Amino acid sequence: MGMKHTPGPWCVFHMGDTIAIETGVEASGSRPNVIDWTGFDSNEQDPGTDLANARLIAAAPELLEALENITANLEHAFPALKDLGPLSQARAAITKARGAA
């Protein structure tokens, strides 16, 4: 199994040409960075696209948790749907996110 990710929630911090994905504020008042870019990754994309990408990345912990909960609940409540395409797709995404693929 892959390494454990930094626990969420994560948030986007945007100032000037720096976009950071950060965890919540700690008791010390610091905001530890999960990812920090200056000029994002210098990919020359539209800054709005960079910010949208950062927001999607920041939502990843909550999205993963929600997908795991939905998948587990559906498979438990409706075992016959186990091999349904969307559930297979969800399990594949979870496996990818967990680093097991």
FENGIQUI-V518217 format. One line per field, one symbol per residue. ss: DSSP state (H for helix, E for strand, - for the rest). phi: phi as a letter, one per 30 degrees, with the letter a starting at -180 (. if undefined). psi: psi as a letter, one per 20 degrees, with the letter a starting at -180 (. if undefined). A space follows every 50 residues. Layout:
# FENGIQUI-V518217
ss: ???
phi: ???
psi: ???
This chain:
# FENGIQUI-V518217
ss: ---------EEEEEE--EEEEEE---------EEEEEE--------HHHH HHHHHHHH-HHHHHHHHHHHHHHHHHH-HHH---HHHHHHHHHHHHHH-- -
phi: .ddddddddcbccbbiccbbcbddddedjdbdddbbbcihchdhdeedde dddddddddeeddddddddddddddddbeddecdedddddddddedddic c
psi: qrqprpqaqqrppoocjppqpqrrprhiiqnppgqpqpkckkjkrphhgg gggghgghigghgggggggggggghghmhijhjpghhggghggggghijj .
